[in-house]
Amino acid sequence: MMIGHNAPRDQRASAGNSPTRRRRHPDTTGTPRTPAPIAAARCPAGLAREVEAYAELVADGRTPGDELRARVAATTPLAALEEYARA
């Protein structure tokens, strides 16, 4: 029996039955179902500010890489990396 995209069409798993496909659960809390808000709520007090800032980025659909990309566009790659190295 062939597995994957090389298998005959009738032997392929349908998209809904794929074991690697995640099923979405209804969100009853209004909180995004990502690890970032959970980590922000449970992290040690010393990390709370940074983890909450990261959770806000994720909630906005952004990443720390997006911020770095914006700094590079505003300055130069070397200047942006020097800023982050000093932070």
C-alpha positions in Angstrom: 0.0 0.0 0.0 1.4 3.4 -1.0 1.3 6.3 1.5 1.1 10.0 0.9 0.6 12.0 -2.3 1.8 9.0 -4.4 -1.0 6.8 -3.3 -4.0 6.2 -5.5 -6.7 8.8 -4.8 -9.0 6.3 -3.2 -6.3 5.3 -0.6 -5.4 8.8 0.5 -6.7 10.1 3.7 -9.2 12.9 3.3 -8.2 16.2 4.7 -10.8 16.0 7.5 -9.5 12.6 8.6 -5.8 13.4 8.5 -4.1 12.5 11.9 -1.8 15.5 11.7 -4.6 18.0 11.1 -5.6 19.9 14.3 -9.2 20.2 15.1 -10.4 23.6 16.2 -12.2 23.8 19.5 -14.8 26.5 20.1 -13.3 29.3 22.2 -15.7 30.2 25.0 -13.4 32.6 26.8 -12.6 35.1 24.0 -8.9 34.5 24.7 -6.7 33.4 21.7 -5.9 29.7 22.0 -2.1 30.1 21.8 0.6 29.3 24.3 1.5 33.0 24.7 -1.4 34.2 26.8 -1.1 31.0 28.9 2.6 31.7 29.5 1.9 35.3 30.3 -0.6 34.3 33.0 1.7 31.6 34.5 5.2 32.9 34.1 7.4 34.0 37.1 7.0 37.6 38.2 10.5 38.5 37.0 9.6 37.6 33.4 6.0 38.9 33.4 6.7 42.2 31.6 8.6 40.5 28.7 6.2 37.6 28.3 3.1 39.9 28.4 4.7 42.1 25.7 5.3 38.9 23.6 1.7 37.8 24.2 0.5 41.2 22.9 2.6 40.8 19.7 1.1 37.3 19.1 -2.4 38.6 19.7 -1.8 41.3 17.1 -0.6 38.6 14.7 3.0 39.8 14.8 6.4 38.3 16.0 9.6 39.7 17.4 11.0 39.3 13.9 8.5 41.8 12.6 9.9 44.4 15.1 13.4 43.7 14.0 12.5 44.0 10.4 10.9 47.4 11.1 14.0 48.6 12.9 16.2 47.4 10.0 14.0 49.3 7.5 14.2 52.5 9.7 18.0 52.3 10.2 20.5 49.7 8.9 20.8 46.0 9.7 24.0 46.7 11.8 22.4 49.5 13.7 19.3 47.5 14.5 21.4 44.5 15.7 23.6 46.8 17.9 20.4 48.2 19.5 19.1 44.8 20.3 22.5 43.7 21.6 22.6 46.6 24.0 19.0 46.2 25.2 
